[in-house]
Amino acid sequence: MSTDEIRNKLIKLINELVFTEHSEARDRELAVEINQLSPDPKWSDYVFWSDDYFKEDETIDYDKLFKKIFNE
């Protein structure tokens, strides 16, 4: 899988995790998938425990997040 494919998949999964209602089981499934794709095991800290990666409109700033998790 290319880096662009990984990023697109991560966007889809993180958006589902953060912005949609789903069961706890689906929550765990999403986290496992994201953990497998993300090169940074602390990705959830950046999304759930920091406002640094959110824009004013409360969407995720994926450019900034990916710079962090992909060490760019």
C-alpha positions in Angstrom: 0.0 0.0 0.0 1.4 3.4 -0.9 1.7 6.3 1.5 -1.1 8.1 -0.2 -3.3 5.0 0.1 -2.4 4.7 3.8 -3.2 8.4 4.4 -6.6 8.1 2.6 -7.5 5.0 4.6 -6.4 6.7 7.9 -8.6 9.7 7.1 -11.6 7.5 6.5 -11.0 5.4 9.6 -10.3 8.4 11.9 -13.3 10.3 10.6 -15.5 7.3 11.3 -14.0 6.9 14.8 -14.2 10.5 15.8 -17.3 11.8 14.0 -19.8 9.0 13.7 -21.8 7.0 16.2 -20.9 3.4 16.4 -20.7 0.5 18.9 -17.9 -0.1 21.3 -17.0 -3.2 19.2 -16.7 -1.0 16.1 -14.7 1.5 18.1 -12.1 -1.2 19.0 -12.1 -2.5 15.3 -11.3 1.0 14.1 -8.6 1.5 16.6 -7.0 -1.8 15.7 -7.0 -0.9 12.0 -5.6 2.6 12.6 -2.9 1.1 14.9 -1.9 -1.2 12.1 -1.6 1.6 9.6 -0.2 4.4 11.7 3.6 4.6 12.0 3.2 6.5 15.3 1.6 4.5 18.1 0.6 7.8 19.8 -1.8 8.8 17.1 -4.8 8.6 19.4 -3.1 11.0 21.9 -2.9 13.6 19.2 -6.5 13.1 18.2 -8.2 12.7 21.6 -6.0 14.5 24.1 -4.9 17.5 22.1 -6.6 20.3 20.3 -3.5 21.0 18.3 -4.7 18.9 15.4 -8.1 20.4 15.0 -9.1 23.3 12.9 -11.4 26.1 14.1 -14.4 24.4 12.4 -13.7 21.3 14.6 -12.4 19.2 11.7 -9.1 17.4 11.9 -6.1 19.1 10.4 -4.8 16.0 8.6 -1.9 17.9 7.0 -0.6 18.8 10.5 -1.5 15.4 12.0 0.3 13.5 9.2 3.4 15.6 9.5 3.5 14.5 13.1 2.7 10.8 12.7 4.8 10.4 9.6 7.7 12.5 11.0 7.7 14.9 8.0 
